Amino acid sequence: MGRYAVIDIGTNSVKLFAGRVVHGRVTPLTDELAVTRLGQGLSLTGELAEEAMTRTARQVAAFRVRAEDLAVEKVVAVGTEALRSATNADEFLDLARRLAKLRVQVLDGQEEARLAHLAVRSSLDDLPERLIVIDAGGGSTEFVAAESGRVVSRASVPVGSRVLTDRLVRGNPPGTAALRALRDAVREAFAGLELPPGAVVAVGGAPTTMATVSRSLPAHEPAAVHGSRLSREEIGRLAARFAALTLAARRRLPGLMPARADVALAGAVILEEALIRCGADELTVCARGLRHGVFHDRFVPPPA
């Protein structure tokens, strides 16, 4: 038996998952999220802003304390696209070491994709033989093609909801011009992908947000949509709806976490265009994410 925690430092948010492992079974202790926008402005300057690094490192430190309050034995911290691409990423890594007493492992895109697939395999039953896992984050989008539980190809594309929002979403409401610009940018970024056929599962905040908004469910209850399905048509309708609303109006939408309202439009466009690229009409929502994949990879022994 052991208690462990994973802190996932993303381009738009920081997440904490802590769990207790007994004989290979995981009992969650906490699963928390804070939007800190580490990558805000990164696509425009190539650097992490000082204030973004400070607020993110402080949140990582707060999550470290939270994990210790839960009596965990070990805390692992990982970083993704913002820390892969920023020219001053080392400044943040040093800050995290000083404030949170943690060494952050920066995952490459291929490893991030593998762990997203593991999050799906460890949380959803009765998966089809051929599967495509999509992880649309704030700074990048990962694609994993798997067959019979085995990864056959992986790709990481450096477009995400935070990056695209900073670059292309200007108006309030954004309007059809921003919607069109987002589609063009995502289609161009995905154009070189070669994906085998397969049922699509999308992990993380973007598909969970689309599902909770579509069903007008509480934003803080992602488990309610875990394993549910979203059609490409419905995601397209949500994208159009977000484009027509002011930021204040989006923040009031049932099912949409107010802190995610600014990136919701870009997240919807990424998911819709990913489905088009996959030749699929729908996706299955996996409310788990990278932190759960890391947790299982590091702390849960494989079945005998």
N, C-alpha and C positions, 0 to 999 in steps of 0.2 A: 504494500500500500504506500502511495506517495501523493504529495500535493505539489503541483507545478503551475507555472504561469508563462504565458507568451504575450509580449507586447509587440504589436505590429504598427510600425511607423510609416504611414502612407503619405501620399502627396497631399491629400485633403483632410485626413483624419488619423487619429491614433486610437488603437483598439487594444483592449485587455481581455484575455480569456484565461481563467484559472479553473483547474479541475482536479479532482481526486481520482487516482487510478487504482483500482482493486481488481486483481486477476484479469487485467486487460480491458476492464469496463471503466468508462469515464463518467463520473458524476460531476456536472458543472457546479462550480462554486460562485462564479460571477462571469458576466460577459458584457463589457461596457465599451462605450464609444464616446470620443470627444472630437469635435471638428476644430482643428487648429490651423488648417490651410498652410502647411509647411511650404508647399510649392507655389504659393500665390505670387504671381509675377515672374516665376521662373522661366516660362516660355518666352518672355520679353527681354529678360536680362541675362539669362544663363546662370544666374546666381540665386542662392537662397537669401531672402531679406533678413536682416538682423532681428527685427521684431518677430518674424515668423519662426526663426530658429529658437528664440528665447521662449516664446509661449509654448512651442512644441516640446522643447526640452523640459520645461516646467511641468507639462502634463505627463510626460514620460516619468518624471520623478514622482509625481503624485500617484501614478499607477503602480510604481515600484513600492511605494508605501502601502497602497491598498493591498497589493499582493502579499506583502509581509504581514499585514494585519490578518490575512487569511491563513497564515502559518505555512506558506509554501516553502518547499525545500530549495527550489531553483527557479530563477526567472531568466527567460531567454528573450532578447530583443532583436527584431529584424527590421530592415529598411528596404524600400523598393525604389521605384523609378526616380523620385526626386533626389534621392541620395546616390543613385547611379549616374545621373546626368549633370548635377550641379557642379560647377567648377570649384566651389568653396564648400563642398560636402564635408571635408575634413574638419572644418570649423564646427559644424553641428555635432559630428562624432565626438570631438573633444568636449564640447559643452555637455553632451549627454553623459560622458564619463564623469565629469565634475559634478553635475547636478543630481544625476540619477544613480551614479556609481554602477553604470552598465556599459558594457562593450557591445555596440550595435553591429550585428552582422548584416552587411548589405548583400542582398540576394541578387544574382543575375536573373535576367528575364526567363531563361530556360528553367532555372530552379523554382522560380515563382510559379511558373506554369505547372510544373510537376506537383507542387504542393497544393495548388488549387484543385487539381485532379484528385489528390488524396483526400481533400476536404469533402469532395462529392462522394467518393467511394466509401468513406467512413460514416456518412450520415444519411444516405438514401439507399433504400432497398429496391430490388427488382429492376435494376438498371438494364437497358438494352445492351446487346452485344457490341454494337458500334455506337460510339459516343463522342460528341464534341463538347468540351467544357470551355466556357467563356468566362473570363474574369475581367470585367470592365472597371478599372480603378480610376483614381484621380489623375495619374500620370501616364498610365500605359494600359493596354488591353492584351491579355494573354489568351491564346487558343491552344487547347490540347486535344488531339485526336487519339482515341483509345479504342482498342478492340479486345474483347474478352478480358477486360480488366487490366490490359497491358498498354502502356503509352507507346504509340507508334510515331507520333510527330508532335513537336511543340513549337510555338512561335510567340514572340512578344513584340507588339507594335507600339511605338512610343506616342500614342494618342490616348488621352483620358479626359474625364469630365472637367477636372480642374484646369488643365492645360488649355483645352478648347474654349472653356468659358472665358478665361483671361484673354485669349487671343481674339475671339470672334463674337462674343455676346456683349453688345454695347447698349442697345436701347432698353427702355423700361416702359412698356413691355418690349421684349426682343423683336417680335414681329417676324413676318415671313422672310425677310431678307437674311436675318440671323439664322433662321431655320435652314434656308437654302445653303448658306455659307458653311454651316456645320455639316450638312449632308455631303457637300462637295469635298470638304477636307477629310472626312472619315472615309468616303469612297476611295479617294486617292490613296490614303494610307493603307487601306485593306486590299488594294488592287492586286498586289503581288502575292497574296496568300493562295496557297494551293491546299485545299482541305478535302479529305475524303468524305463520302456521305456518312451521316450519322444523326441520331437524335441529339438535340441540343439541351444542355443544362447550363444555366448561368448562375454564377456564385456572387455573393457579396451584396453591397448596399444598393447598387443600381437596380437589379431585378427585384429585390425585396421592396424597394421604394415604389417601383411601378406597380407591383402586386397590391401593396397596401393602399395606394391611392386609388387604383382601379376598383377595389372592393370597399373603400371608405372605412378601412380598419385602423385601429390605433397604430401609430408609427413605431411605438416602443414595444410592439409585440410581433417581432419577425417570425416567431415560431408558428404563428397562425397561417402564414403563407408558405411555409417550408414544404416543398413537394408539390405545390400548386402549379398550374400552367398559365402561361400568358401567350396570347396570339400576337403575331406580327402586326396584324391590323389594329389591335387594341393599343399596342405600344406606339404605333403611328398616331393614333388619336390622342394619346397622352402628350406626345411631343407637340402636336398642333395646339393642344390646350395650354401647355406651359408657355409656348411662344406667344400666345394671345394675352397672357396675364402679366400684370406688374409683379415685381418681386414681393411686394407686400401681400398681394393677393395669393401668390403661390405659397407664402409662409402660412397662410390661413387654411390651406387645403387639408381636409381630413386625410390622414395617412402619410403626410409628407412632413418629415422632421424639419422644422424651420431652418436649422443650420445647414441643411442640404438643399434648400430651395433654390439657391443661386446656380447649382450645378445640375439640377434635375433635367433641364432641357437637353444639355449635352449628353447626359447619361442615357436618356431615352433614345436619342439619335444613334448613339454608338450601338445600343442593343438592337435597334431596328435594322441598321445597316449590317451588323454582324449576322443577323438571321438571313438577310438577303444574300450575303456572301456565302453563307452555308447552304443556301437553297432550301431553307426550312421555313415552315409556316408558324411554328410555335416553339416555345422553350419551357423547360421545367425550372422552377425557381428553387435554388439552394440557398437558404438563409445563412449557411455557414460560409467561411471564407479562409483566407490565407492563415490567420492565426490558428484556426482549428487544424488545418493541414500541418502546420509546424508542430503543434502540440502532439498530434498522433505520430508524426515522424520522429520526434525526439523522445517522447515519454511513454508511448504505448507499445508494448512488445508485440511483434507480429504473432499471429495465431500459430500454434504448434502444428 
